[in-house]
Amino acid sequence: MFGSKEAFLTSDVEDIPPSRYNASHDCIICLDALSMLPDSTKTMTQPHGAVRIKSCRHVHGKECLSAWLDVGYSCPTCGWVLFIPPPQPTLSIRIINSIIDDLKEEYDEHHVTVAVLAIMEELEVADKKRRLVVESAIAFQALRVEEHEKAAEKDFAVNWEESDEEPGWYRSDDDEASGGEDDEDEQDWMGDETIGFSV
């Protein structure tokens, strides 16, 4: 996850050059065709450049994704949080005073102040809810990544146990070529737990 939209766009987005090996795609944001195929196979509408989000592998239009991320912070396809959204802007003292000055002649200054404070409170509550949603999405993503890594480790262990690979797989080709000159060092490294195998 990235700290800003700019960091995400420079590090986690890759251009997809047109190729005859690409499948034809439409942009999920604007529903127009993406430029995935060579010029000879273009459609009537002019397709726009395609990009892939590296972290979730989804493909979108380059301009569409950038526009989407001006108001959002997650993948339009799967909702994967791509970067931490900036905090919502708050009303500054200058803006509040300006609002009160503009409206105090038409309305009672007390009523205007109460209304502005109510709006500020609503904005604060909405921002807290938004932060909670983002934090829970980030926590859920971290859990999914951890589960995926554990499953991959388990699959590797199961596949290795089921394989016909012989013990000693940690040796490099150089060790085998040297005729076992380093066997004594390896036994020291392995300690008393060395198990002998006969072939």
C-alpha positions in Angstrom: 0.0 0.0 0.0 1.2 3.4 -0.9 1.1 6.7 1.0 -0.4 8.7 -1.9 -2.0 8.5 -5.3 1.2 9.8 -6.9 3.4 7.1 -5.2 0.9 4.4 -6.3 0.8 5.6 -9.9 4.6 5.7 -10.3 5.3 2.3 -8.5 2.3 0.0 -8.9 0.8 0.7 -12.4 2.3 -0.7 -15.6 1.4 0.2 -19.2 0.1 -2.6 -21.3 1.5 -2.2 -24.9 -0.9 -3.4 -27.6 -0.1 -7.0 -28.7 -1.8 -9.7 -30.7 -1.4 -11.9 -27.7 -3.6 -9.7 -25.5 -7.3 -10.4 -25.0 -9.7 -7.6 -26.0 -10.9 -5.7 -22.9 -13.3 -2.9 -22.2 -12.5 -0.3 -19.4 -14.6 -1.2 -16.4 -14.8 2.5 -15.5 -16.0 4.1 -18.8 -16.9 0.8 -20.7 -15.0 1.9 -23.8 -12.6 -0.4 -25.5 -9.0 -0.5 -24.3 -6.0 -0.3 -26.7 -4.9 -3.9 -26.1 -4.6 -5.2 -29.7 -2.4 -4.0 -32.6 -3.7 -1.1 -34.9 -5.0 -3.5 -37.5 -7.7 -4.9 -35.2 -9.0 -1.7 -33.7 -12.7 -1.1 -33.5 -14.8 1.8 -34.7 -14.4 3.7 -31.4 -10.9 4.9 -30.6 -9.6 2.8 -27.8 -7.6 4.4 -25.0 -4.3 3.2 -23.4 -4.5 0.3 -20.9 -2.7 0.0 -17.6 -2.5 -2.9 -15.1 -2.5 -2.5 -11.3 0.4 -4.7 -10.3 -1.0 -5.5 -6.8 -4.3 -6.9 -7.9 -3.6 -7.4 -11.7 -6.8 -5.6 -12.9 -6.7 -3.7 -16.2 -8.3 -0.2 -16.7 -8.0 2.8 -19.0 -5.0 4.9 -18.0 -6.9 8.2 -17.9 -10.0 6.6 -16.3 -8.0 5.1 -13.5 -6.3 8.4 -12.8 -9.7 10.2 -12.7 -11.2 7.4 -10.5 -8.4 7.8 -8.0 -9.0 11.5 -7.8 -12.1 10.7 -5.7 -11.3 7.1 -4.6 -8.4 5.1 -3.3 -9.2 1.5 -4.3 -9.3 -0.6 -7.4 -12.5 0.0 -9.3 -12.8 -3.8 -10.0 -12.1 -5.5 -6.6 -12.0 -2.7 -4.1 -8.4 -3.4 -3.1 -7.0 -0.4 -1.2 -4.2 1.0 -3.3 -3.1 4.0 -1.2 -4.0 5.7 2.0 -6.5 8.5 1.1 -5.7 12.0 2.1 -7.7 13.4 5.0 -10.8 15.3 4.2 -10.4 19.0 4.1 -11.8 20.8 7.1 -13.3 24.3 7.4 -10.6 26.8 8.4 -11.2 29.6 10.8 -10.8 32.1 7.9 -13.6 30.3 5.9 -15.8 30.1 9.0 -15.4 33.8 9.7 -16.1 34.6 6.1 -19.3 32.5 6.2 -20.5 34.3 9.4 -19.6 37.7 8.0 -21.5 37.0 4.7 -24.6 35.7 6.4 -24.9 37.7 9.6 -26.7 40.6 8.0 -29.5 38.3 6.7 -29.6 36.0 9.6 -28.8 36.2 13.3 -25.1 35.7 13.9 -25.9 33.2 16.7 -28.0 31.0 14.3 -25.2 31.1 11.6 -22.6 30.1 14.1 -24.7 27.2 15.4 -25.3 26.1 11.8 -21.6 26.2 10.9 -20.7 24.3 14.0 -23.3 21.6 13.1 -21.8 21.3 9.6 -18.3 21.0 11.1 -19.5 18.3 13.4 -21.1 16.4 10.6 -17.9 16.6 8.5 -15.9 15.3 11.5 -18.3 12.4 12.0 -18.2 11.5 8.3 -14.4 11.7 8.3 -14.2 9.3 11.3 -16.5 6.9 9.6 -14.4 7.1 6.4 -11.2 6.5 8.3 -12.8 3.4 10.1 -13.8 2.0 6.7 -10.3 2.5 5.3 -8.6 1.0 8.4 -10.9 -2.0 8.4 -10.3 -2.6 4.6 -6.5 -2.3 5.2 -6.7 -4.8 8.1 -8.8 -7.2 6.0 -6.3 -6.9 3.1 -3.4 -7.6 5.4 -5.2 -10.7 6.7 -5.8 -11.9 3.1 -2.2 -11.4 2.2 -1.1 -13.3 5.3 -3.5 -16.2 4.6 -2.3 -16.3 1.0 1.4 -16.5 2.1 0.6 -19.3 4.6 -1.3 -21.2 1.9 1.6 -20.8 -0.5 4.1 -22.0 2.2 1.9 -25.0 2.9 1.5 -25.9 -0.8 5.3 -25.7 -1.2 5.8 -28.0 1.8 3.2 -30.5 0.6 4.6 -30.4 -3.0 8.1 -30.9 -1.8 7.2 -33.9 0.4 5.3 -35.5 -2.5 8.2 -34.9 -5.0 10.9 -37.4 -5.8 13.6 -34.9 -5.0 16.4 -36.4 -2.9 17.7 -35.0 0.3 20.7 -32.7 -0.3 18.8 -30.3 -2.5 20.5 -27.4 -0.7 23.8 -28.3 -2.4 24.7 -26.2 -5.4 26.1 -27.7 -8.7 29.5 -26.3 -7.6 29.5 -28.5 -4.5 28.8 -31.6 -6.6 31.5 -30.7 -9.1 34.1 -30.2 -6.4 33.8 -33.8 -5.5 32.6 -33.3 -1.9 35.5 -31.3 -0.6 33.2 -29.3 1.6 31.4 -32.3 3.1 33.2 -31.8 6.4 32.1 -28.1 6.6 28.5 -29.2 5.8 28.5 -31.8 8.6 29.7 -29.1 11.1 26.9 -26.8 9.9 24.3 -29.6 10.3 25.7 -30.7 13.7 24.8 -34.1 15.2 21.5 -34.3 13.3 23.1 -35.4 10.1 21.3 -38.4 8.7 23.2 -40.8 6.3 21.5 -41.9 3.1 22.6 -44.7 0.9 21.9 -44.7 -2.8 
